[in-house]
Amino acid sequence: MNTPFKPPMTDGVSPSCVHLPSLTAQPAFATHCTTILDFLIQKFPQISSEVWINRILAQKVYQDSGELVNMHSAYVPNSKIYYYRELAHEEHIPFEAQILFQNDHLLVVDKPHFLPVTPTGRFVQQSLLVRLKQQLNCEDITPIHRLDRETAGVMLFSLQPQTRHFYQTLFQDRKVTKQYQAIAAFRDDLIFPVDYQSHMVKGQPFFTMQEIEGPANSFTRIELLDVTHDLGQSLARYQLYPLSGKQHQLRVHMAALGIPILNDPFYPTVQLKADNDYSAPLQLLAQRIGFIDPITQQPVEYASQQNLIL
């Protein structure tokens, strides 16, 4: 049995795959696409034709047969092509992650603020995943859960495709204990601990979340650790326990309580900053994570070496 072709990882970047649909399923391609280059230009209008031409000339686009795509390669319905994501210019992010634990199956990393976990938008080489693939020379590294670019702390990766689902299932079944720490405003009218819940959905802008009426699908326990009063401002350190895993859950819940996390650029209102503005990191830290390891069946706990200073 032949192994399906897939181009190798290059400089820590695994190839992206795109399917060429049948012409009956998407007849628009039948009119406008006779070559793979035609398809790529139409499929990705946000990427200039010059970029695709340069990638093809640089031999960075492959057919699933293993052949390189050239300027005249014919469009083949129901086939696949592979290409490497790259950016003309990418700002270096001057913060490094620390490896906390590694065995044959699991990699635990202490992620800094500002570093995205996976390649997305403006970041490819400057993502934690690509950096780790380069450092460990391992293409099979895959994140097991999410952590925002703005958030620092403990992040788990799978190293083995054969055992990845065991760890992913822990998160799906809520068998993972997660503890976060945050610094935010203090309200003396709130009685802690607070058990907060709401119904969260995608918001506007598209990269935010919002709360709407409906059955709760996000749950957080919030504990007050200590309070400081300085120059007329009251800030507090909180311990946060997300009992569900919605995107931006802790940030949304804290803002909804009137105590938004310090330096949050999205909640309660979006305040976009330059990518290279590192002056005010979000004061949210994924501090600790624990579970029964599905391979060893032993309880494990991993803790960040970072701290938030109140």
C-alpha positions in Angstrom: 0.0 0.0 0.0 1.5 3.4 -1.0 1.9 6.0 1.6 0.1 9.3 0.7 2.6 12.0 -0.4 3.1 14.9 1.9 6.0 17.4 1.5 8.4 17.6 4.5 8.5 20.2 7.2 10.7 23.2 6.1 12.3 25.5 8.8 9.7 24.4 11.3 6.7 25.0 9.0 4.6 22.1 8.0 2.9 22.3 4.5 -0.7 23.5 4.3 -3.1 21.4 2.3 -6.0 22.6 0.0 -8.5 20.4 -1.8 -9.3 21.1 -5.5 -13.1 20.6 -5.6 -14.9 18.8 -8.5 -16.1 21.2 -11.2 -19.7 20.0 -10.7 -19.6 20.9 -7.1 -18.2 24.3 -7.7 -18.9 25.2 -11.4 -17.3 28.6 -11.0 -13.9 26.9 -11.1 -14.8 25.2 -14.4 -15.1 28.6 -16.1 -12.1 30.4 -14.5 -9.7 27.7 -13.6 -7.7 25.6 -16.1 -4.5 25.6 -14.1 -3.6 25.1 -10.5 -2.3 28.7 -10.5 -5.7 30.0 -11.7 -7.3 28.1 -8.8 -4.9 29.5 -6.1 -5.4 33.0 -7.3 -9.2 32.7 -7.1 -9.3 30.6 -3.9 -7.1 33.1 -2.0 -8.0 36.6 -3.2 -6.2 38.1 -0.2 -2.9 36.8 -1.5 -1.6 38.5 -4.7 -1.0 36.5 -7.8 2.7 37.6 -7.7 3.0 35.7 -4.3 1.7 32.5 -5.8 3.9 32.8 -8.9 6.9 33.3 -6.7 6.1 30.3 -4.6 5.7 28.1 -7.7 8.9 29.4 -9.2 10.6 28.7 -5.8 9.4 25.1 -6.0 7.2 25.5 -2.8 3.9 24.2 -4.2 3.3 20.4 -4.7 0.7 18.2 -6.2 -0.5 15.1 -4.2 1.3 13.0 -6.7 4.6 14.4 -5.4 5.2 16.5 -8.5 6.0 20.2 -8.2 3.4 22.6 -9.5 4.6 24.7 -12.4 3.0 27.7 -14.1 1.0 25.4 -16.5 0.1 22.5 -14.2 -3.5 21.5 -15.0 -6.3 21.8 -12.5 -7.2 18.2 -11.4 -10.6 18.0 -9.7 -10.7 16.0 -6.4 -6.9 16.2 -5.9 -4.9 18.0 -3.3 -2.0 20.5 -3.4 0.4 21.5 -0.7 2.1 24.8 -0.1 4.2 26.5 2.6 2.8 29.5 4.4 5.3 32.4 4.6 5.2 36.2 5.1 7.2 38.8 3.3 8.1 40.4 6.6 7.5 39.1 10.1 8.3 41.1 13.3 10.5 39.1 15.7 8.8 38.5 19.1 11.5 39.0 21.7 10.2 36.5 24.3 11.1 32.8 24.7 9.1 29.8 26.0 10.5 27.4 28.5 10.1 23.6 28.3 8.7 22.4 31.7 8.4 18.7 30.9 8.9 16.3 27.9 8.6 12.6 27.4 7.8 10.4 24.4 4.2 11.5 24.3 3.8 14.9 25.9 5.5 18.3 25.8 4.6 20.9 28.5 5.7 24.5 27.8 5.7 27.8 29.7 4.5 30.3 27.1 5.3 34.0 27.3 2.9 36.8 26.7 2.5 38.0 23.1 3.6 34.7 21.4 0.8 33.0 19.4 0.5 29.3 19.8 -0.1 28.4 16.1 0.7 30.2 12.8 -2.1 32.6 12.1 -2.5 35.8 10.1 0.6 37.9 10.7 2.6 35.2 12.5 4.2 32.1 11.1 7.8 31.7 12.2 7.0 33.8 15.2 4.6 31.3 16.7 5.2 28.9 19.5 4.4 25.8 17.4 6.9 26.6 14.6 9.6 27.5 17.2 9.1 24.2 18.9 9.2 22.2 15.7 12.5 23.9 14.8 14.0 23.4 18.3 13.0 19.8 18.6 13.1 18.9 14.9 9.7 17.2 15.3 6.9 17.7 12.8 4.4 15.8 14.9 4.1 18.5 17.6 0.5 19.5 17.9 -1.2 21.7 20.5 -3.7 19.8 22.7 -5.7 22.9 23.9 -5.9 26.7 23.3 -4.1 29.6 24.9 -4.6 33.2 23.6 -1.6 35.1 22.2 -2.1 37.6 25.0 -2.1 35.0 27.8 1.1 33.5 29.3 1.5 30.2 31.1 1.2 26.4 30.8 0.6 25.0 27.4 0.4 21.3 26.4 1.5 19.7 23.1 1.2 16.1 21.8 4.4 14.5 20.4 2.8 11.3 19.1 -0.1 11.1 16.6 -0.9 7.6 18.0 -1.6 8.9 21.5 -2.7 12.4 20.8 -6.4 11.6 21.2 -6.0 10.3 24.7 -4.9 13.8 25.9 -7.4 15.6 23.7 -10.2 13.5 25.2 -9.2 14.6 28.7 -10.1 18.2 27.7 -13.3 17.2 25.9 -14.5 15.3 28.9 -13.5 18.1 31.4 -11.1 15.8 33.2 -8.4 18.5 33.4 -8.1 20.9 36.3 -7.0 24.4 35.2 -5.9 27.2 37.5 -5.3 30.7 36.3 -4.2 33.9 38.0 -5.3 37.4 37.0 -4.8 41.0 38.2 -7.9 43.2 37.7 -9.9 46.0 39.3 -11.3 45.4 42.8 -15.0 45.9 43.7 -15.8 45.8 47.4 -19.5 45.0 46.6 -18.7 41.6 45.2 -18.7 38.6 47.6 -16.1 36.0 46.8 -15.8 33.3 45.8 -18.0 34.0 42.7 -19.4 31.2 40.6 -20.2 32.9 37.3 -21.9 31.4 34.3 -23.3 32.6 31.0 -24.1 31.7 27.4 -21.2 32.7 25.2 -21.1 32.9 21.3 -18.9 34.5 18.7 -19.1 38.3 18.8 -18.3 41.3 16.6 -15.5 42.0 15.7 -15.1 38.3 14.7 -12.1 37.7 17.0 -14.1 38.5 20.1 -16.8 36.6 22.1 -20.0 37.9 23.6 -22.7 36.9 26.1 -26.3 36.4 25.0 -29.5 35.0 26.6 -29.6 31.3 26.7 -28.6 28.2 28.7 -25.2 28.6 30.3 -22.3 27.0 28.3 -19.4 28.6 30.2 -18.6 28.3 33.9 -15.9 30.0 36.0 -15.1 30.0 39.7 -13.4 33.2 40.9 -11.5 33.6 44.2 -10.0 36.7 45.7 -6.4 36.4 46.8 -5.2 39.9 47.8 -6.0 43.6 47.3 -3.8 46.6 47.0 -4.8 50.3 47.1 -2.3 52.7 45.4 -2.7 56.2 44.0 -6.5 56.0 44.3 -6.7 52.7 42.3 -7.7 49.4 43.8 -6.4 46.3 42.2 -6.7 42.7 43.2 -5.1 39.3 42.5 -7.6 36.6 41.6 -7.5 32.9 41.2 -9.7 31.7 38.3 -10.9 28.1 37.7 -12.5 27.7 34.3 -14.9 24.7 34.5 -15.5 24.9 30.7 -13.2 25.9 27.8 -14.9 28.6 25.8 -12.6 31.0 23.9 -11.8 34.1 26.0 -14.0 32.8 28.7 -12.1 34.2 31.7 -11.7 37.6 30.0 -15.4 37.8 29.2 -16.5 36.7 32.6 -14.2 39.1 34.4 -15.3 42.0 32.3 -19.0 41.1 32.8 -18.5 41.3 36.5 -17.1 44.9 36.1 -13.5 43.8 36.9 -11.9 43.4 33.5 -8.4 41.9 33.5 -5.7 44.6 33.5 -4.4 45.5 30.1 -7.1 43.5 28.2 -7.1 44.9 24.6 -10.5 43.3 23.8 -12.8 43.5 26.9 -14.9 45.4 27.7 -14.0 47.3 24.6 -11.6 46.6 21.7 -8.5 48.7 21.8 -6.2 47.5 19.0 -2.4 47.9 19.5 0.6 47.5 17.3 1.9 43.9 17.1 5.3 45.1 18.5 3.8 47.0 21.4 4.9 45.0 24.4 4.4 47.7 27.0 1.3 46.3 28.7 0.9 42.5 28.8 -2.5 41.1 29.7 -2.4 40.2 33.3 -3.6 36.7 32.9 -1.5 33.6 33.6 -2.3 29.9 33.0 -0.7 29.0 36.3 -1.3 25.3 36.8 -2.8 22.3 35.0 -3.4 18.8 36.4 -4.9 15.5 35.3 -4.5 11.7 35.4 -2.0 11.0 32.6 -3.8 8.6 30.2 -0.6 6.8 29.4 0.9 6.3 32.9 -2.4 6.5 34.8 -0.6 8.6 37.4 -1.8 12.0 38.6 0.4 14.9 37.2 0.5 18.6 37.7 2.5 21.2 35.8 3.0 24.8 37.0 4.2 27.9 35.3 7.5 29.5 36.6 6.1 33.0 35.8 4.4 35.3 38.2 2.1 38.3 38.0 3.2 41.2 40.2 0.4 43.1 42.0 
